[in-house]
Amino acid sequence: MKFVHIADMHFDAPFVVLNSRTNWGEIRRIEQRDALKKIINYIKGNNIKFLFVAGDLYENEQIRESTIEYINDLFKQIPNTKVFISPGNHDPYINNSYYKTFQWAENVIIFSQNQKVYETSDADIYGIAFTDFYCKDLKVNEIKINNKDKLNILVVHGTVDGSLENVEYNPMKKSMLKELGFDYIALGHIHKLNYNTEENQRIVYPGSTISLGFDELGQHGMIVGELEKDKINLKFIPVDNKELKEINVEVTNINDKEELVEKLNSLQLEENILYKVILIGKRKFEINIYNLYKLNIDDRIVKIKDNTKPDIDISAVARQNNLKGLFVKEILNEMENSNIDKCIRNRIRYIRKIEENKF
């Protein structure tokens, strides 16, 4: 059987990080739609019978009905494909959820807390939903396979072998999941792609379908699989129009704001890449990030982070005949003469001698 597995689309997410400049948040919401359209077109062109959506299809707090209608209209275009949705922590199956209140296409199956298996001629599909924004245990370990002779698929949202901070997002052990005996487990929640990291891997995260921020670098898309009882073939296909990257820019030899802007605009930036620029080194001038955003900087630079340190000659400041100089001189004297660790005192003397060119 052939299938497509996606998760963590987060339709109508605010994209706060990308809104630092221009209207990239709105653009990315349009690109979410383009990504799903690519997936649907791939399904149509490759006779895919199953689409697994492992949670967080949309943002419950921000989703608009018009976006739900757009998603549903795309699902209607693949009437011969069964779409299985297992709601996650951002789109839980709650009373005001569109999963409950909206009339979805006939080929869409949405799992709830009590609905755990859907039988087809090709495979039995199991799933269970988040019914709140937090869930410490969906009791996945209690799911029993009805017919082990068939292909059995589990679609579920949650954290596998995660840290304590993920305890509220359906924590699961990989060893437990393997013991359940499923032929494929379609996971969601972790936004990083995890497949083909071990031989015959059948417990898979596709990652977020499009990147939501600079903690999700690299390509994003969907998993396409062909599954048999004794064989599995998986491949990753990118569907995101953009890729997010980080680059460092050294400012030590830059003298002012205007020169910094010139440096940023001289960077060799790739098309269809959104960049986070991290400023490093010692700065000779004050850097105001929000003012930089207002200047004529390449639109592909959507976020700037200042990790620089001030380039200050302490001894020169101490020699100034003003209040600042007297203050710094007094602090240096106190540090050198106080009962602090000998190593620190020696380091202060060494720095002073270097700055005063005494050796």
N, C-alpha and C positions, 0 to 999 in steps of 0.2 A: 504493500500500500504506500502511496505517496502522500506527504503532508507538508504543510508549512507551519512553523512554530514562531510566534512573536510574543512579546510581552512589553509592559512598561512604555506604552506609547504616550500616556499622560496628555491626552487631548485637552486643549485649552489651558495648559499650564501657563503661568504668568511670565516665565522666563525672565525673572527679576535681574539676574546677573547680566543678561545680554541687553537689558534696557539701559545700561549705563550710557550708551550712545545711540542716537537716532532711534529708529523704530524696529530694531532687530527682533524684539519680542514678537511683534505682529507678523513680521516676515517668517519667523520660525513656526508660528501657528499655521501659516499657509503651507509651509513645507511639511508639517505633520500630515496635512491632507494629501499632499503630493506623494508622500511616502506610502500611505495606505493605498492610494490609487495604483502605485507601482506594484504593490503586493497583489492586489486584486487582478491586475492585468497579467501578472506572472501566473497566477492560479488559472485564469482563463486560457492562457496559451499553453499550459503544460498539463492539463487534465488532472488537477490536484483535487482529491475528494475530501480532504480534511484540512481545516484551518484551526489551529489551537491558539487561543489568546489567553495567556497565563497571568491575567490580572493587570490592574492599573491601566486599563484602556483609556480612561479619562480621569480628570480631576473632579471629584464630586462637588467641591465647593465652587468651582469656576465654570463648569461645563454649561454650555448653552444648548437649548433644545435644537437650534438650527444645526449645531455640530453633530448632535445625535442623529438627526435626520440625514445629514451628509454621510455619516458612517453607515447607517442602515441602508441608504440607497446604493452604496457600493456593495454591501453584502447581497442585496437583491440581484446584482449583476452576475452572481455566481450561484444560481439556484441549485446546481447539482453538487455543490460543495457544502458540507456540514461545517458550520462555524460554532466551535465550542468555546465558551467564555467562562473562566473561573475568576470571579471578582476578587480584587485584592484590597489592600488597606487604603488606597486612595479612591477606589470606586466600590466600596463595600455594598453588599446586598442588604440595604436598609429600607425603611418604609418610604422615604422620599426619593429613592434611587430610580433612575430611568430604567434600570433593569426590571423594576416592578411596575412602573407607571406607563412605560412606552410600549407601543405595539411593534415588536420587532418582526423582521422578515421570517418566513416560515422555516428557513434553513438555519436559523440561529437558535442554539441551545445554550441557555444560561444556567449554570449550576447554582444551587442555593445550599443552605446548610443541610437540608434533608435529602437532596437529590444527588446521588453518588454514582450512578451508572446509567449509560445510554447505550443500548445494544444496537449494532448495525451488522450487516452481513459480512463486512470486512474486519471489524474489530469492535471490542467493547471499550467505551470511553468512560473513564471514571473522573469525577471532579467534586470539589467542595469549595464553598465560598467563604470569604471573610464576611461576617455579618456586623462588623463594627470596624472602626478605624484602627483598633488594636485587637490583637488576638494572640493569646499565649499558647493555644493548643487547639488545632482543628481536628485532633484525634485521627490524623492520617494513618497512624499505626494500627487503627482498628478496621481499616478497609480490607475486606476479604475479596479476592478474585473469584468470580462465579464459575468461569470456564477457562481453565488454564490451557486448553487446546487452541483457543483463539488468540489473536493478537490482543493485548490488553495495554491500554494507554491511561496514564494518570496526568491530569492537568491541574496544577495547584500553585498557589502563590505562597512564598515564604522563604525563610533563611535556612540554608543547609550548612551545618558545622560553623555557625556564626559566633560572634563574640557576645558577651553579656548585654551589650547595648542593643542587640537585635532580639532580645528575649520576648518582646511584645509583638513580633511579626512572624508568628507561627514557626518557631525554631524546630528544625528537624535534623536528625543524624543521617548521614549518607548510608551508614551501615544498616539503619532501620529501613530506609527506602529500598535498598538492594534486597533485603529479606522479604519485602512485599511480593516480589516476583513479577513486576511489570516489565513489559518489553520496551517501553519508552516512558520516561517521566518528563513532561513539559513543564519547566519551572518558570516562575517570574519573581520579581522583587529586586534581585541583584542586577544592577545596570551594566555589569561587565560581562562580556561574552565568555562563556566557558563551555567548550565542546572539543572533542577530539584531543583532550589532554591525557587520555588513557585509552588503551586498546578496547575496542567494542563499547565505547562509552554510551550509556543510555539514560543518564541523568544529566539534563542539559539546561543551562541558562543561555538564552539568545542575546541577553543584554538589552538595554533600552533601544527601541526601534530607531529613534533619532536622538542625538546627543542633547541633553538638557542643560549642560553647563561645563565649565572647565575642569570639573572632576570626572568627566566622561570623555577623555580624549580618544582620538582614533576613529575608525570606521564603525558605523552602526547599521543594523539591518535585520535580516531574518534568517532563520535556519530552515533549510529545505532538506527533507529526509525521504529515504526509501527504506521501508521496514519489512523484514520477514522474521520468522521465529528464530532463525539461527544466523541472521545477517542484518546489519544496519549500515547504511551509507548516508552520511551527513555532509552538507556543505553550507557555508555561510555566504550570503549574497548581500552586499551593501545596498541600502535603499535611501540613505540620507543624502540630500543634495549638498550638504556642507560637512566639513570635518573641522574639529576644534584642535588647535595646537597652542603650545606655550613656547615663547622664545625669551631669552635674556638679552638685555641691552645694557652695555657698560657705559656709565656716565662720568667716569673719573676725569676724562680729558675734555668734557663738555663744560663750557663756561657760563652759559645762560639758557633761558627758556627757549629763545628763538633757535639756538643751535641744536637743542634737544628735538624740537619739532622737525628741523631739517634732517636730523639723524633718523627719526622715526619714518619719515617719508622716503628715505633712501633705502630702507630695508627691502630685500628681495622677497616679496610676499607672493604666495601662490594663489591662483584663482580658486574659488570655491572653498577657501579655508578661512575660518574666523580665528583671530589671534588674540591671545592674552600676552601682553608685553610685561615682563618683570624687569624693572629698573634696578640695576645692581651697581656696586662700587661706592666711591666717595663723591658726594655732590658739593659743588662750589656755590650753589644757589638753592633757594627754597623751591620745592616742587609742589605745586598745587594740582592734584590729579583732576579735580572737577573743572579747573580752568583749561587744562590740557584738552579735555573732551570737547570744549567749545571751539578749539582752534581747528585749522584746516589739516587734519590728520586723516590718513587713509581710512576709509570706512571699514576695511577688513580688520582693523585694530578695534575690537569692541570692548576690551578691558585693559586697564593699565594698573599695575601694582608697584608701589614704591618700596623697595627693599634696600634703598641706599642708606648710607650713614654720612653725617656731616663731615666735611674735610676741615678739621679745626686744628690749628697749631696752638696747643695749650700754653707753651712757653711764651709765644708771641702775645697771646691774650693776657697772660700774667704781667707782661711788661707794659701793657697799656696804662696810661696815666688817667684812669677813670674808675668809676665804681665797679664796673665789671672786672677790670684788671686787678684791682685791689682784692676783690672777693676771690677770684681764681687763685691769686698768689697766696692768700691766707689759707685756702683749702689745701693747696699743694704742700704748704709748709706744715700744716697740721697732719696731713697724711704721712709726710716723710718723718716727722718727729714723734708721732704717736706710737703707742705700743701695739703695732700691728705686725703681722707675720713678716719676718726678715726678707723672705723671698719677694713679697709685694713691695717692700721699701726699696730693695735693690732694683726691681723692675722700674719703679718710678724714677730713680736716679739714672738708670740706663736710658730711658725714654727722653729725659731732660737733656742728657749729654748729646744724644743723637740730634735732637731738635736744635741744640745750640752749636752743633758742628764741632764738638770738642774732641771727637775721635771717629 
